[in-house]
Amino acid sequence: MRPTGRLHIGHYLGALQNWVRLQNDPEYDCFYFIADWHALTSDYADTSGVAQNTIEIVTDYLAAGLDPARSVIFQQSLVPEHAELHLLLSMVTPLSWLERIPTYKEALENITNKDLHTYGFLGYPCLQTADIVLYSQENLQLFVPVGEDQVSHVELSREIVRRFSSHMALVIDMDRLIEMPNQEFSPLLNQIAESARSRNWMPILEEKTPFSKAEPRVRHNLSLILRHAIAESGFENFIAKHPTITSFVNFRWLLHEPSVMLTKTPRIPGLDGRKMSKSYGNAITLSEADADIRAKTKVMVTDPARKRRTDPGNPDVCPVYDWHKLFSPQETLEWAAQGCRTAGIGCIECKAKMADHLIDWIAPIRERRLDYEKHPARVLEIIDAGSKVARVHAQATMVRVREAVFGWEKKRKEISGDAVANGD
C-alpha cells in the first residue's frame, strides 16, 4: 500500500483481513510492503509526510493482525533492487501499453490539482510489476491477492514479464539454427512470414536458400522475429505448436508471470455513499475514537426515499444497512431491515445501533494499535528487519536477471579461461 496516512475500515475489509488469512496458511510465503516510491508518482511535490505515513501504515498492519514472524513486512525503498528491476523492465515495455491503462487516463482527467504528466506516473505499472516478480522463486507459483478491479493490472504485469523474458530469458542457438535444412523450419517460417513482411524486419528466405548462406542481417532479424512470435503466445504455448524449435531454442527460467488470487471484497461504501476513500473524507479509520465514530456515522447518507421519519425505506439501497451487514449480528440485521421497511425505526436510531456494533468490532484493533503507537521504535525495528529479509530474496533474483541481461559472469569466465590458457 502507498503511505498516504492511516488505514480505514475499507482497507481492512478489502485487503488486510485476507492478508492475515494468507499469512496463517502454511501453503504461502507472504510479502507485504509499504510502496513509498509509488507515493512519489503522484505526490512528488511534497514528500514531507512519507516517513511518518509509512510508520502509520505498518502500525495499522500490525494492529490488524499481520505478524512479522509469519510474513515479511518491509519498506519498498529499503530494497533498491525494486528500482533496478523496474529500470530493466521499462526498457522493453511499449509506451502504448502504459498509455492504454484506464486508471491512467481517468487520473489525468479527474485529478486537476497535481501535474501527473510525468514518466513516474505513466511508468508506475513497470515498478508495480517489479514489486511483484522480484520475489519469484523457481517451482513456486507467484500469486497476487487482488479484487476484480485490480485484475487488469496483474494482466499487464504478465505481459511485461512475458515480453522481458522473450528478450532476456530466451536463448537461441544461431549456429544450430543456420545448420537446419529449410524444409524442417519452413512451416514455422511460413507462419511468421506475414508478421515479418508487415514489420519489414527481414527479407523472406527462399526455400532453396540455406540458412547457413543467409546474410548476417537476415539471421539477426530472424532471431528478432522468433522472439516476437514467442512473446506473443508464451514460450510453452509456442513450443507445443512448434516442437521442432527445441533443438535450437531454450528458455531459462528467469521471472514468473504472476497469477491473480481473486479475493471476495464486501461492499463497504463511504459515509456519503461513494467509494470509501481518505481523499473523499468519507472514511472511518482503524484508529477512530468512539465519539468520532458516532459523530461521523450520525450524518451518513441513507435511503433517499426516507425523507420523513414515517416514510418506509429499502435497506438494500441504504449504505447504513451495508455496514450493518459487516458489523452487526443477525438479530440486529433483522431488526434494522424490518424497522426500515415498515418505518418502525428512524434512520438516527438505525445509525446509532450500527455504530454500537462498529465500535465493538474496532475496539481490539484500536487497542493493539495504541500499544504500537507508544513504541514506534518497535515498529521501525520490524520494518528494518523485514526489509533485510526481503532484500535477500530480491538480491538472489537480480543476480539471475543481471546475468541474463548482460552475461557478465559468462564473460568473466571466458576471459579468465583465456588468461589461464595463455599463461597470464
Phi, psi and chi 1 to 4 in degrees:
 res  aa     phi    psi   chi1   chi2   chi3   chi4
   1 MET       -  148.2  -67.8 -173.8 -176.5      -
   2 ARG   -75.6  140.8  -71.5  162.4   37.9  120.6
   3 PRO   -79.0   81.9   28.7  -33.4      -      -
   4 THR  -109.8    8.7   55.3      -      -      -
   5 GLY   128.2 -173.9      -      -      -      -
   6 ARG   -61.8  147.7  -62.3 -172.4  177.5 -162.7
   7 LEU   -83.4  154.9  -58.7 -177.0      -      -
   8 HIS  -114.7  177.6   54.2   65.5      -      -
   9 ILE   -64.9  -25.1   57.8  177.3      -      -
  10 GLY   -65.0  -38.8      -      -      -      -
  11 HIS   -62.2  -41.6  -70.2  124.8      -      -
  12 TYR   -65.5  -51.2  179.8   89.0      -      -
  13 LEU   -71.0  -29.8  -63.7  166.6      -      -
  14 GLY   -86.0  -22.0      -      -      -      -
  15 ALA  -142.8  -55.1      -      -      -      -
  16 LEU   -59.8  -41.8  -74.8  172.8      -      -
  17 GLN   -65.1  -31.0   67.5  175.0   -5.4      -
  18 ASN   -73.8  -36.9 -173.5   53.1      -      -
  19 TRP   -61.4  -41.2  -67.2    2.5      -      -
  20 VAL   -62.6  -42.4  172.6      -      -      -
  21 ARG   -60.9  -43.0  179.2 -175.2   65.1   80.2
  22 LEU   -67.4  -40.1  -70.8  172.2      -      -
  23 GLN   -65.3  -25.9   78.1  165.1    8.5      -
  24 ASN   -87.9    0.0  -66.1  -28.9      -      -
  25 ASP   -98.5  117.1 -172.9  -26.3      -      -
  26 PRO   -63.9   -9.2   21.5  -31.8      -      -
  27 GLU   -70.5  -19.8  -69.0  -79.4  -39.1      -
  28 TYR  -122.3  142.6  -58.6  104.9      -      -
  29 ASP  -102.5  117.8  -64.7  -34.9      -      -
  30 CYS  -106.3  135.4  -62.7      -      -      -
  31 PHE  -123.8  120.4  -68.7   76.5      -      -
  32 TYR  -126.5  130.7  -57.0  120.3      -      -
  33 PHE  -136.9  167.3   71.1  101.0      -      -
  34 ILE  -101.2  120.1  -50.4  -58.0      -      -
  35 ALA   -87.9   71.6      -      -      -      -
  36 ASP   -72.0  -28.6   51.8  -14.5      -      -
  37 TRP   -68.0  -36.4  -87.3  -29.8      -      -
  38 HIS   -62.7  -30.9  -83.0  -71.7      -      -
  39 ALA   -60.3  -30.1      -      -      -      -
  40 LEU   -74.3  -17.0  -54.9 -175.9      -      -
  41 THR   -63.3  -28.2   60.8      -      -      -
  42 SER  -123.4  -19.9   58.1      -      -      -
  43 ASP  -116.3   33.4  -62.9  -37.4      -      -
  44 TYR   -66.5  -21.2   58.7   85.0      -      -
  45 ALA   -70.4  -24.5      -      -      -      -
  46 ASP  -146.1  103.6 -179.0    7.9      -      -
  47 THR  -102.8   11.6   61.8      -      -      -
  48 SER   -63.9  -24.5   59.7      -      -      -
  49 GLY   -97.4   -2.3      -      -      -      -
  50 VAL   -62.5  -45.0  172.2      -      -      -
  51 ALA   -62.7  -49.8      -      -      -      -
  52 GLN   -66.3  -39.5 -177.7   58.2   39.3      -
  53 ASN   -65.0  -32.1  -74.5  -19.4      -      -
  54 THR   -62.8  -45.1  -63.6      -      -      -
  55 ILE   -63.3  -40.8  -65.7  173.0      -      -
  56 GLU   -61.0  -43.8  -63.7  -72.6   -1.4      -
  57 ILE   -70.2  -41.0  -70.3 -174.8      -      -
  58 VAL   -64.0  -36.5  174.0      -      -      -
  59 THR   -60.0  -42.3  -58.7      -      -      -
  60 ASP   -65.7  -39.8  -77.2  -33.4      -      -
  61 TYR   -54.1  -49.8  -80.0    5.2      -      -
  62 LEU   -67.0  -41.1  -61.1  169.3      -      -
  63 ALA   -64.7  -33.1      -      -      -      -
  64 ALA   -75.9  -14.3      -      -      -      -
  65 GLY   119.6   -0.3      -      -      -      -
  66 LEU   -67.4  135.4  -72.8 -174.7      -      -
  67 ASP  -117.7  118.3 -176.9   -8.0      -      -
  68 PRO   -62.8  -14.0   19.9  -31.0      -      -
  69 ALA   -83.0  -15.4      -      -      -      -
  70 ARG  -116.8  -12.5  -63.9 -175.5  177.9 -175.7
  71 SER  -145.6  158.8   56.6      -      -      -
  72 VAL   -94.8  116.1 -179.8      -      -      -
  73 ILE  -110.1  119.9  -57.9  170.5      -      -
  74 PHE  -147.1  173.4   67.3   99.1      -      -
  75 GLN  -109.1  126.7 -179.5 -178.6  -32.2      -
  76 GLN   -52.9  -49.3 -177.4 -173.6   37.2      -
  77 SER   -70.9  -12.4   63.4      -      -      -
  78 LEU   -84.0   -1.0  -68.8 -179.1      -      -
  79 VAL  -122.6   84.2 -174.7      -      -      -
  80 PRO   -62.0  -15.3   18.8  -30.8      -      -
  81 GLU   -62.1  -23.5  -72.9   73.7   16.5      -
  82 HIS   -58.7  -44.7  -77.6 -108.8      -      -
  83 ALA   -69.1  -38.2      -      -      -      -
  84 GLU   -65.9  -45.4 -177.1 -179.3    3.9      -
  85 LEU   -67.9  -36.9 -177.2   54.8      -      -
  86 HIS   -57.1  -44.5  160.0 -124.8      -      -
  87 LEU   -60.5  -45.8  174.2   66.4      -      -
  88 LEU   -66.1  -41.3  -65.9  175.3      -      -
  89 LEU   -65.0  -35.4  -65.7  176.2      -      -
  90 SER   -66.5  -23.1   72.0      -      -      -
  91 MET   -67.1  -23.8  -63.2  -62.4 -179.3      -
  92 VAL  -114.0   -2.7  -56.6      -      -      -
  93 THR   -85.9  119.0  -57.0      -      -      -
  94 PRO   -62.8  141.3  -21.9   33.2      -      -
  95 LEU   -58.8  -36.6 -172.4   60.8      -      -
  96 SER   -63.4  -31.2   59.8      -      -      -
  97 TRP   -63.3  -38.4  -71.7   10.6      -      -
  98 LEU   -76.0  -37.1  -56.4  174.7      -      -
  99 GLU   -73.3  -19.2  -68.0  174.1  -31.7      -
 100 ARG   -86.0   -7.5   76.5 -173.4 -174.9 -160.6
 101 ILE   -66.7  123.7  -60.7  171.6      -      -
 102 PRO   -57.1  -41.8  -24.7   34.3      -      -
 103 THR   -65.5  -29.5   51.3      -      -      -
 104 TYR   -66.9  -47.0  171.9   71.7      -      -
 105 LYS   -63.9  -42.8  -63.0  176.3 -177.4  177.3
 106 GLU   -61.9  -42.0  -68.8  169.7    7.2      -
 107 ALA   -64.0  -41.6      -      -      -      -
 108 LEU   -62.7  -35.3  -69.6 -177.9      -      -
 109 GLU   -77.3  -38.2  -66.9  172.6   -1.0      -
 110 ASN   -96.6  -27.3  -61.8  -33.3      -      -
 111 ILE   -97.2  103.3  -60.4  177.1      -      -
 112 THR  -103.6   -9.4   57.5      -      -      -
 113 ASN   -94.7    6.5   62.0  -21.8      -      -
 114 LYS  -137.2  146.7  -61.8  176.1 -177.6  178.2
 115 ASP   -88.6  104.4 -178.8    6.0      -      -
 116 LEU  -100.9    9.6  -60.8 -178.0      -      -
 117 HIS   -84.5   64.6  -67.0   83.5      -      -
 118 THR  -128.2  157.9   64.0      -      -      -
 119 TYR   -63.9  -38.2  166.0   72.3      -      -
 120 GLY   -57.3  -42.7      -      -      -      -
 121 PHE   -73.6  -41.5 -171.9   72.3      -      -
 122 LEU   -64.5  -39.7  174.4   64.7      -      -
 123 GLY   -91.7    9.8      -      -      -      -
 124 TYR   -59.5  -29.5   84.1   86.5      -      -
 125 PRO   -61.3  -29.1  -26.5   37.8      -      -
 126 CYS   -67.7  -42.0  -72.5      -      -      -
 127 LEU   -66.5  -40.6  179.2   55.7      -      -
 128 GLN   -60.9  -40.6 -171.6  175.8   61.5      -
 129 THR   -63.7  -44.1  -59.7      -      -      -
 130 ALA   -60.4  -41.4      -      -      -      -
 131 ASP   -55.5  -37.0  -64.1  -26.0      -      -
 132 ILE   -81.2  -56.8  -61.7  168.5      -      -
 133 VAL   -79.6   -9.4  -57.7      -      -      -
 134 LEU   -60.8  -21.9 -167.1   55.6      -      -
 135 TYR  -105.3   26.4  -61.2   93.9      -      -
 136 SER   -65.7  138.0  -59.5      -      -      -
 137 GLN  -132.5  132.4  -65.5 -174.5   44.8      -
 138 GLU   -59.0  140.1 -164.9  168.2    9.4      -
 139 ASN    70.4    9.0  -58.4  -40.1      -      -
 140 LEU  -124.3  133.2  -71.7  177.9      -      -
 141 GLN   -70.6  151.9  -74.6 -174.8  -81.5      -
 142 LEU  -114.3  114.4 -177.1   64.1      -      -
 143 PHE  -112.4  147.7  -69.7  104.2      -      -
 144 VAL  -122.3  112.8 -173.5      -      -      -
 145 PRO   -76.2  111.5   26.0  -30.3      -      -
 146 VAL  -140.7  164.7  -65.2      -      -      -
 147 GLY   -88.8  176.1      -      -      -      -
 148 GLU   -55.5  -35.3  -72.3  -81.6    2.3      -
 149 ASP   -71.8  -10.2   60.1  -26.5      -      -
 150 GLN  -106.6   -1.2  -66.7  -68.2  -45.8      -
 151 VAL   -59.7  -41.4  170.1      -      -      -
 152 SER   -62.5  -32.3   61.5      -      -      -
 153 HIS   -67.0  -40.9  -66.4  -88.7      -      -
 154 VAL   -68.5  -37.6  179.7      -      -      -
 155 GLU   -62.6  -39.3 -176.4   54.0   40.1      -
 156 LEU   -63.7  -38.6  177.2   57.7      -      -
 157 SER   -60.3  -39.7  -69.2      -      -      -
 158 ARG   -62.3  -42.0  -69.3  174.0   60.4   85.3
 159 GLU   -65.4  -41.0  -68.9 -178.6   27.9      -
 160 ILE   -64.2  -44.6  -68.7  172.8      -      -
 161 VAL   -63.6  -41.9  170.5      -      -      -
 162 ARG   -61.5  -42.6 -167.9  176.3  -56.0  140.3
 163 ARG   -68.2  -42.8 -176.9  177.3  173.9   89.1
 164 PHE   -60.1  -44.9 -177.3   78.4      -      -
 165 SER   -66.4  -33.1  -63.5      -      -      -
 166 SER   -63.9  -25.7   73.5      -      -      -
 167 HIS   -92.2  -42.0  -70.3  -72.7      -      -
 168 MET  -101.9  -26.2  -51.6  -56.1  175.9      -
 169 ALA  -101.2   -8.3      -      -      -      -
 170 LEU   -92.5  125.7 -158.9   62.6      -      -
 171 VAL  -112.4  114.8 -178.8      -      -      -
 172 ILE  -108.3  119.9  -59.9  176.9      -      -
 173 ASP   -84.6   93.7 -170.9  -26.9      -      -
 174 MET   -66.2  -28.9  -66.9  -56.1  -65.5      -
 175 ASP   -62.0  -43.9  -69.3  -23.4      -      -
 176 ARG   -70.6  -37.6  -71.8 -170.5  179.9 -177.0
 177 LEU   -61.2  -47.5  171.1   57.8      -      -
 178 ILE   -71.4  -15.4   63.6  176.5      -      -
 179 GLU   -84.3  -13.5  -69.1  172.3   -0.2      -
 180 MET   -68.9  139.7  -74.9 -169.8   67.3      -
 181 PRO   -63.4  140.8  -19.1   30.6      -      -
 182 ASN   -58.7  -35.8  -76.4   31.7      -      -
 183 GLN   -65.3  -24.7   61.2  -90.1   22.2      -
 184 GLU   -74.9  -30.6  -70.4 -173.6   24.4      -
 185 PHE   -98.9  -11.1 -166.9   54.6      -      -
 186 SER   -60.8  -36.8   59.2      -      -      -
 187 PRO   -57.8  -44.0  -25.3   35.9      -      -
 188 LEU   -68.4  -41.6  172.9   58.6      -      -
 189 LEU   -61.4  -40.4 -174.8   61.7      -      -
 190 ASN   -63.6  -37.6  -71.6  -22.7      -      -
 191 GLN   -65.6  -38.8  178.5  177.8  -28.1      -
 192 ILE   -97.0    0.8   63.2  176.5      -      -
 193 ALA   -61.8  -41.9      -      -      -      -
 194 GLU   -62.6  -39.1 -169.1   57.7   38.1      -
 195 SER   -62.2  -38.7  174.1      -      -      -
 196 ALA   -65.5  -43.3      -      -      -      -
 197 ARG   -63.0  -44.2  -71.7 -168.0 -172.8   95.3
 198 SER   -64.6  -28.2   65.7      -      -      -
 199 ARG   -98.2   -7.2  -68.0  172.2  174.0   80.9
 200 ASN    55.1   38.6 -162.6   27.1      -      -
 201 TRP   -84.9  -29.1  -81.5   -3.8      -      -
 202 MET  -157.0  147.3   61.6  171.0  -77.5      -
 203 PRO   -71.7  140.3   23.9  -30.5      -      -
 204 ILE   -77.5  128.1  -56.0  -56.1      -      -
 205 LEU   -69.3  139.7  -65.6  173.5      -      -
 206 GLU   -77.6  154.7  -62.7  179.5    3.8      -
 207 GLU   -57.3  -32.6 -171.4   75.4   20.2      -
 208 LYS   -84.0   -8.5   60.7 -175.0  179.3 -178.0
 209 THR   -92.6  111.9  -54.4      -      -      -
 210 PRO   -67.9  146.3   19.3  -24.1      -      -
 211 PHE   -58.5  -32.6  -69.5  131.7      -      -
 212 SER   -62.6  -20.5   57.2      -      -      -
 213 LYS  -105.4    4.8  -65.9 -176.2  179.3  179.7
 214 ALA   -71.1  153.3      -      -      -      -
 215 GLU   -65.1  150.3  -62.0  177.0    8.5      -
 216 PRO   -54.7  -36.6  -27.1   34.5      -      -
 217 ARG   -62.9  -37.7 -179.3  172.0   62.8   88.8
 218 VAL   -66.1  -42.6  171.8      -      -      -
 219 ARG   -61.7  -43.5  -60.5  179.6 -164.8  175.7
 220 HIS   -62.9  -45.7  174.1   70.3      -      -
 221 ASN   -67.4  -33.1  -72.8  -15.8      -      -
 222 LEU   -61.6  -40.3  178.3   59.3      -      -
 223 SER   -61.8  -42.0  171.1      -      -      -
 224 LEU   -63.2  -42.0  -69.9  178.8      -      -
 225 ILE   -67.5  -39.8  -74.3 -171.5      -      -
 226 LEU   -59.6  -45.0  -89.5  173.9      -      -
 227 ARG   -62.5  -41.5  -67.7  178.5 -173.7  -82.0
 228 HIS   -64.9  -44.3  178.9   79.9      -      -
 229 ALA   -63.3  -40.1      -      -      -      -
 230 ILE   -69.6  -37.5  -68.8  171.8      -      -
 231 ALA   -64.0  -34.9      -      -      -      -
 232 GLU   -66.6  -36.6  -76.2 -174.0  -29.4      -
 233 SER  -108.9  -14.0   60.1      -      -      -
 234 GLY    92.5  144.3      -      -      -      -
 235 PHE   -61.3  -48.2 -178.1   73.8      -      -
 236 GLU   -63.5  -41.6  -67.5 -177.5    0.7      -
 237 ASN   -64.6  -39.2  -66.6  -26.5      -      -
 238 PHE   -67.1  -42.6 -164.2   83.2      -      -
 239 ILE   -63.9  -38.2  -69.7  -61.9      -      -
 240 ALA   -60.6  -35.0      -      -      -      -
 241 LYS   -82.9  -30.0  -67.3  179.7 -179.2  178.1
 242 HIS  -132.6   69.0  -51.7  -74.8      -      -
 243 PRO   -62.0  -20.5   21.9  -33.0      -      -
 244 THR   -60.2  -32.5  -52.3      -      -      -
 245 ILE   -72.2   -9.6   72.1  166.9      -      -
 246 THR   -64.3  -13.9   55.1      -      -      -
 247 SER   -74.4  -19.3   61.1      -      -      -
 248 PHE  -136.3    2.6   58.4   86.6      -      -
 249 VAL  -124.1  132.2  172.9      -      -      -
 250 ASN  -131.6  146.1 -177.6   40.5      -      -
 251 PHE  -118.1  114.1 -172.8   84.6      -      -
 252 ARG   -92.2  132.3   53.2 -171.5  170.1 -167.5
 253 TRP   -63.0  134.3  177.1   75.8      -      -
 254 LEU  -130.8  -61.9 -163.5   57.3      -      -
 255 LEU  -138.4  145.6  -61.8  167.9      -      -
 256 HIS   -80.9  143.4  -80.6  -48.8      -      -
 257 GLU   -77.9  120.0  -66.7 -178.8   22.9      -
 258 PRO   -68.6  149.1   25.5  -33.7      -      -
 259 SER  -109.2  149.9  -61.7      -      -      -
 260 VAL   -82.5  134.1  165.9      -      -      -
 261 MET  -112.2   97.1  178.3 -176.2  -73.7      -
 262 LEU   -67.5  132.1  -82.8  176.5      -      -
 263 THR  -118.7  135.9   59.0      -      -      -
 264 LYS   -73.9  119.9  -69.9 -173.2   65.6  176.3
 265 THR  -111.1  123.7   54.6      -      -      -
 266 PRO   -68.8  155.7   26.7  -34.2      -      -
 267 ARG   -71.2  121.4  171.9  173.1  159.8   73.5
 268 ILE  -135.2   81.8  176.4   70.3      -      -
 269 PRO   -68.6  159.5   26.9  -33.8      -      -
 270 GLY   -76.8  177.7      -      -      -      -
 271 LEU   -58.9  -27.5  -64.1  163.2      -      -
 272 ASP   -99.9    7.5   57.3    2.6      -      -
 273 GLY    92.3  -16.5      -      -      -      -
 274 ARG   -80.7  177.2  -66.2 -176.1  -66.3  174.4
 275 LYS   -58.6  136.4  178.0 -178.1  177.3 -178.9
 276 MET   -67.3  127.9 -175.2  175.0  -70.7      -
 277 SER  -157.7  139.6  170.8      -      -      -
 278 LYS   -63.4  -33.9  -77.2  176.7  -73.0 -170.9
 279 SER   -67.1  -24.4   60.9      -      -      -
 280 TYR   -86.5  -12.2  -67.7  156.6      -      -
 281 GLY    67.4   30.4      -      -      -      -
 282 ASN  -122.0   29.3   63.7   -3.5      -      -
 283 ALA  -116.8  159.2      -      -      -      -
 284 ILE  -111.6  117.6  -62.0  -70.6      -      -
 285 THR   -76.5  162.4   66.3      -      -      -
 286 LEU   -70.0  -11.9  -64.8  175.0      -      -
 287 SER  -108.4   11.0   55.1      -      -      -
 288 GLU   -62.7  136.7 -153.7   84.4   53.1      -
 289 ALA   -74.6  155.5      -      -      -      -
 290 ASP   -55.5  -46.7  -69.8   -3.4      -      -
 291 ALA   -62.2  -38.1      -      -      -      -
 292 ASP   -70.1  -36.5  -68.4  -28.4      -      -
 293 ILE   -61.4  -45.8  -69.6  175.4      -      -
 294 ARG   -65.6  -41.5  -66.4 -168.3 -172.7  -78.6
 295 ALA   -66.1  -41.3      -      -      -      -
 296 LYS   -72.9  -41.8  -71.8 -176.2  175.7 -177.1
 297 THR   -72.4  -22.8   55.1      -      -      -
 298 LYS   -63.9  -25.9 -168.3  173.0 -176.8  178.4
 299 VAL  -107.0   16.4  -64.0      -      -      -
 300 MET   -61.4  147.5  -80.3 -175.2   72.3      -
 301 VAL   -72.6  151.4  -62.1      -      -      -
 302 THR  -130.2 -166.0   56.6      -      -      -
 303 ASP   -59.8  117.8  177.5    4.0      -      -
 304 PRO   -62.2  -15.7   20.4  -32.4      -      -
 305 ALA   -71.0  -21.0      -      -      -      -
 306 ARG   -89.8   79.8  -64.5 -156.9   71.0 -178.2
 307 LYS   -82.1  -28.1  -60.9 -175.1 -174.6  -50.9
 308 ARG  -124.5  161.5  -67.4  179.4  -65.7  -88.0
 309 ARG   -58.5  -32.2  166.1   67.1  175.7   78.0
 310 THR   -87.0   -3.9   54.9      -      -      -
 311 ASP   -78.4  130.5  -68.6  -25.9      -      -
 312 PRO   -71.2  154.0   25.8  -33.0      -      -
 313 GLY  -129.2 -178.2      -      -      -      -
 314 ASN  -122.6  106.7  179.6    5.0      -      -
 315 PRO   -63.1  -23.2   22.7  -33.7      -      -
 316 ASP   -69.5  -14.6  -64.7  -32.3      -      -
 317 VAL  -114.9   14.9  -61.1      -      -      -
 318 CYS  -106.0  121.3  178.0      -      -      -
 319 PRO   -57.5  -33.2  -26.3   36.2      -      -
 320 VAL   -63.1  -40.6  176.5      -      -      -
 321 TYR   -68.4  -33.4 -170.2   69.1      -      -
 322 ASP   -58.0  -39.8  -74.5  -32.0      -      -
 323 TRP   -72.3  -35.3  -74.4   32.3      -      -
 324 HIS   -56.3  -41.9  -92.4  -61.2      -      -
 325 LYS   -64.3  -23.9  -72.6 -173.5  -74.7 -171.5
 326 LEU   -88.8  -33.3  -64.5  168.9      -      -
 327 PHE  -120.3  -14.6  -52.9  115.8      -      -
 328 SER  -103.0  150.7  -59.4      -      -      -
 329 PRO   -72.6  167.6   26.5  -33.8      -      -
 330 GLN   -57.3  -39.2 -174.2   61.4   33.9      -
 331 GLU   -59.2  -43.6 -179.7 -177.9   -4.1      -
 332 THR   -69.2  -36.9  -57.9      -      -      -
 333 LEU   -58.1  -46.9  -84.5  176.6      -      -
 334 GLU   -64.4  -42.0  -65.6  172.3   -1.6      -
 335 TRP   -59.9  -45.3  168.3   83.1      -      -
 336 ALA   -68.1  -43.2      -      -      -      -
 337 ALA   -65.1  -46.9      -      -      -      -
 338 GLN   -65.1  -44.5  175.9   67.7   13.1      -
 339 GLY   -65.4  -34.3      -      -      -      -
 340 CYS   -69.5  -47.2 -180.0      -      -      -
 341 ARG   -66.2  -29.9  -69.0 -170.0  175.1  100.4
 342 THR  -103.2    1.3   62.8      -      -      -
 343 ALA    61.2   25.9      -      -      -      -
 344 GLY   -74.0  -23.0      -      -      -      -
 345 ILE  -129.7  157.4   60.1  172.8      -      -
 346 GLY   -95.0  165.9      -      -      -      -
 347 CYS   -64.3  -37.1  -67.4      -      -      -
 348 ILE   -61.6  -42.9  -65.6  -63.9      -      -
 349 GLU   -64.3  -42.0 -172.9  179.4   -3.8      -
 350 CYS   -64.5  -41.9 -175.5      -      -      -
 351 LYS   -64.9  -40.7  -67.3  174.5 -175.3  178.1
 352 ALA   -63.1  -40.9      -      -      -      -
 353 LYS   -66.5  -40.9 -179.9   66.3   75.2  171.6
 354 MET   -63.4  -41.2 -176.8  -83.6  -65.1      -
 355 ALA   -61.1  -37.3      -      -      -      -
 356 ASP   -57.2  -47.2  -71.1  -20.2      -      -
 357 HIS   -72.8  -34.2  -66.3  -60.5      -      -
 358 LEU   -63.2  -42.4  171.0   55.7      -      -
 359 ILE   -63.2  -41.7  -71.5  169.3      -      -
 360 ASP   -61.4  -39.8  -70.4  -18.3      -      -
 361 TRP   -69.8  -40.6  174.3   86.7      -      -
 362 ILE   -81.9  -18.3 -148.4  170.2      -      -
 363 ALA   -55.7  -49.6      -      -      -      -
 364 PRO   -66.2  -34.5   18.4  -30.0      -      -
 365 ILE   -64.4  -45.0  -63.1  175.2      -      -
 366 ARG   -65.9  -36.3 -171.1  174.6   55.6 -160.8
 367 GLU   -65.0  -44.2 -175.7  176.8  -10.2      -
 368 ARG   -64.5  -35.8  -70.9 -168.3  -64.6  -91.0
 369 ARG   -65.6  -42.3 -165.0 -172.6 -160.4  -71.0
 370 LEU   -60.3  -35.4  -72.9  171.4      -      -
 371 ASP   -65.0  -43.7 -176.4   51.9      -      -
 372 TYR   -70.5  -32.3  -79.1  109.4      -      -
 373 GLU   -60.9  -33.1  -78.4 -178.2   -0.4      -
 374 LYS   -72.9  -18.1  -64.6  174.8 -176.4  176.1
 375 HIS  -131.5   66.3  -54.7   93.2      -      -
 376 PRO   -61.6  -25.6   21.5  -32.6      -      -
 377 ALA   -63.3  -34.1      -      -      -      -
 378 ARG   -64.8  -38.7  -78.0  166.7   49.2 -168.6
 379 VAL   -63.5  -43.3  177.3      -      -      -
 380 LEU   -63.0  -39.5  -76.8  175.9      -      -
 381 GLU   -61.4  -40.5  -72.0  172.3    4.3      -
 382 ILE   -66.1  -41.6  -70.8  169.7      -      -
 383 ILE   -62.1  -47.5  -66.3  172.5      -      -
 384 ASP   -65.4  -43.4  -68.9  -18.9      -      -
 385 ALA   -65.6  -43.8      -      -      -      -
 386 GLY   -64.7  -37.0      -      -      -      -
 387 SER   -66.2  -35.0  -61.1      -      -      -
 388 LYS   -66.2  -40.9  -71.1  177.5 -178.4  177.4
 389 VAL   -65.5  -45.1  172.6      -      -      -
 390 ALA   -60.5  -37.8      -      -      -      -
 391 ARG   -68.8  -32.1 -167.3  167.8 -171.9 -156.6
 392 VAL   -58.5  -46.3  170.1      -      -      -
 393 HIS   -64.7  -42.5  -70.4  -88.5      -      -
 394 ALA   -65.7  -39.9      -      -      -      -
 395 GLN   -64.8  -38.3  -72.9  174.2  -34.5      -
 396 ALA   -62.8  -40.5      -      -      -      -
 397 THR   -64.3  -43.2  -63.5      -      -      -
 398 MET   -71.9  -28.3  -71.7  -48.0  -58.5      -
 399 VAL   -59.0  -45.0  166.9      -      -      -
 400 ARG   -66.8  -43.8 -174.7  172.7   65.2 -112.6
 401 VAL   -69.0  -44.0  170.3      -      -      -
 402 ARG   -59.6  -41.8  -74.8 -169.9 -148.6  105.0
 403 GLU   -65.4  -38.7 -177.7   60.5   20.8      -
 404 ALA   -65.6  -35.9      -      -      -      -
 405 VAL   -77.9  -48.2  173.8      -      -      -
 406 PHE  -107.3  -27.8  -61.1  110.5      -      -
 407 GLY    67.5   30.0      -      -      -      -
 408 TRP   -67.2  -36.2  -87.0  112.1      -      -
 409 GLU   -63.9  -42.9 -172.2   62.1   28.9      -
 410 LYS   -62.2  -43.6  178.4 -177.9  177.6 -178.0
 411 LYS   -64.8  -41.4  177.7   56.5   64.4  177.4
 412 ARG   -62.6  -39.3  -69.0  179.1 -171.2  -79.8
 413 LYS   -66.5  -37.3  -72.3  179.9  179.0  179.0
 414 GLU   -62.6  -46.4  -72.1  176.0    2.0      -
 415 ILE   -66.4  -40.1  -67.2  174.2      -      -
 416 SER   -62.7  -41.4  176.4      -      -      -
 417 GLY   -65.0  -41.3      -      -      -      -
 418 ASP   -63.6  -38.9  -70.6  -16.8      -      -
 419 ALA   -63.4  -41.5      -      -      -      -
 420 VAL   -64.5  -44.7  171.5      -      -      -
 421 ALA   -63.2  -32.1      -      -      -      -
 422 ASN   -88.5   -2.0  -67.6  -31.3      -      -
 423 GLY    76.2   20.2      -      -      -      -
 424 ASP   -70.3      -  -66.0  -12.8      -      -
